[in-house]
Amino acid sequence: MLPFSTYDVFTETAFAGNPLAIVEAADGLSTAQMQTIAREFNLSETIFVQTPDDPAHTAKVRIFFPTAEIPFAGHPTIGCAIHLATDAHPSGDFETEITLEEVAGLVPVIVVRSGDRVTAEFTAPKLPVPHPGQADPALLARALDLPEAAIGPHTPGIWQGGPAFLYAPLHDLEALARARPIEPYWSEMMDAAHVDSAYLYTAEGPGYRARMFSPTAGIGEDPATGSASALLAGQLLANGVLTEGTNTIPLAQGVEMGRPSRIGLSVDVAENAVTAIRIAGSAVPISSGQIRQA
């Protein structure tokens, strides 16, 4: 039997944000066993904690959708780091650094507890680069069951940095609320973009509200997607939104599905290039127990 915990991530309120399963003592598990356990939890992601390759690091981790392993993801990184840090500091205020060995690379996470509030911020292991594929606005509109006039004002783009996402800008919150994947156009769009996930966003206050659909990966809609939030930096820079220096952008996701999430995005820009990306958020413990080895 293996110990597990579940957390709601990118929220300070239980039963909001994005649920996460954390399975510890996972050194003896094969890839197939991890995939079976991830399917059993059937959450958007499950993270498995192993002994680090380098003892100077906190843990080695592997992250799974219900259908496949992924090299990096934001909400498992935030949730796992908060879990490990609070486990090591069961009481009192603290600030500590957790270093996770992920498939995409080393991910340092600063975790801070002040009173009842615990927050974490990680630095993305990879910067966004353009992903080969087509993001045709007309096809995008059909795939989302929207009029083509709803797409914009930014130009759609495809960005990767570990995972890859199609970025779909929408003109307003009404279009964001109405959007839904429609076949056969959805699969046609995914094939053209060479991805399996689309991140929809529109301006809201000083930041953006977003939705993320990935039905072919077993995720109909994701309440909070840290990796897509990080790679959004490439999309925003390409559309002239970011300025030199540090850009701080609040993001909301999961509102339309009743699991509101709050994600902090910070992007450093120098000489019109992204030089660093940080993602911040909180997490709330929900459950703990033991699970069989598959």
Buried (B, 14 or more C-beta within 10 A) or exposed (E): EBBBBBBBBBBBEEEBBBBBBBBBBBEEBEEEBBBBBBBBBEBBBBBBBBEBEEEEBBBBBBBBBBBEBBBBBBBBBBBBBBBBBBEEBEEEEBEBEBBBBBBBEEBBBBBBBEEEEBBBBBBBBBBBEEBEBBBBBEBBBBBBBBEEEBBBEBEBBBBBBBBBBBBBBBBEBEBBBBBBBBEEBBBBBBEBBBBBBBBBBBBBEEBBBBBBBBBBBBBEBBBBBBBBBBBBBBBBBBBEBBEEEEBEBBBBBBBBEEBBBBBBBBBBBEEEEBEBBBBBBBBBBBEEEEBEBB
